[in-house]
Amino acid sequence: MDCKQGSLEVGEIYSKLTNLWNELKNHVKVPSCVCKDCECEVSNKIVPMQEEEKTHQFFMGLNYDLYSQVRGQILTQEPVPPLDKIFNIILQEENHKRVMM
């Protein structure tokens, strides 16, 4: 989509980020609790934080002018949808904008 020179298509952004996240996962291990009869469930808290961070990284890769409205709509949802659903929503928006041009 060439709505703005030099901007990547949504699929390209998502693909590049996914590759980076997979590479990072090979180097950074998520800490887990080693307590006997653990009650803190630290892993169950860290994973959602990482997913939220990925969502914000994906949004930061998007052209602000083109996607600010749909981004705001997504971020107001409680809970925020999973990243694959967000990707599909943004992809639909990209396709809609392509048709309108």
N, C-alpha and C positions, 0 to 999 in steps of 0.2 A: 504494500500500500504506500503510494507516494504522496500522502497528504502533506508531508513536509520533507524536503530534501534531507537525505542522510538518516532518516528515521527507519528503524527496523520494524518489520512486521511483528505482530503479537506472537505468532508461532516461533519466530526466530529468537525473540527475547526469552520466551519460556523454555525453549530448547537449550539455549546457552546457559541459562540459570540452572536448569535441571542437571546439565553436565557438570557445572561447577559445584552444585550441592552434592552430587554423587561422589565427586572427587574429594570434597571436603569430608564427607562421611567416612571415607577410607582413612583419614588422618586424625579425625577428632572423635573420640569415643564418648558416648553419653554416659555420665556417671550413674551408677546404680547403688542402691543401698546394700550394704553388706551386714546389716544388723540381723540378728536372729529374730524372727517373728516381727518383721518390719511393719511399722504403722505409718511411717512418714510418706511412703509412696513417692519418693523424689522423682523417679523416672516418669511417673504419670503426670508430673508437673512440668518437667523439662521439655518433653516432646511437644505439648501444645504451645509452649513458648517458642520453640524452634519453628513450628508451623506458622505462627503469627509473624515471626521475623521473615520467613520466606515470602509471605503474602506482601509485606511492606517492601521487600526487595523487588518483587515483581512489579508492584505499583510504581516504584521509583524508576524502573526501566522504561515505563510507558511515557509517551508524549503527554505532558500535563494538559495542554490546551485541548487535545482531542479526547482525553478520557477522564477529565476531572469530575464530570457529572456522574458517570456510571461508577467511578471509584467511590465517590461520596455515598451513593446509594448502597453500594456493597458494604462499606464500613459502618453504616448505620444499622445493619442487620444484626440481630442478637439471636444466636451466636453468629459470628462471621462464618460464611460458608467455607468448606474445605477448598484448598488451592486449586484442585482440578476443576471444581465447579466455577470458581472465579475465572479461571482461564477460559472456560467455555462461554461465560457471560461476556467477557472482554472480546473474545473472538467473534461472537455474534455482533457486538457493537462495531468492530472493525469491518465486518462484512456489510453491515448496514450503511456505514459511512462510505464504503467503496461503491455501493449501489447508488447512493445519493449523489456521488460526484459524477 
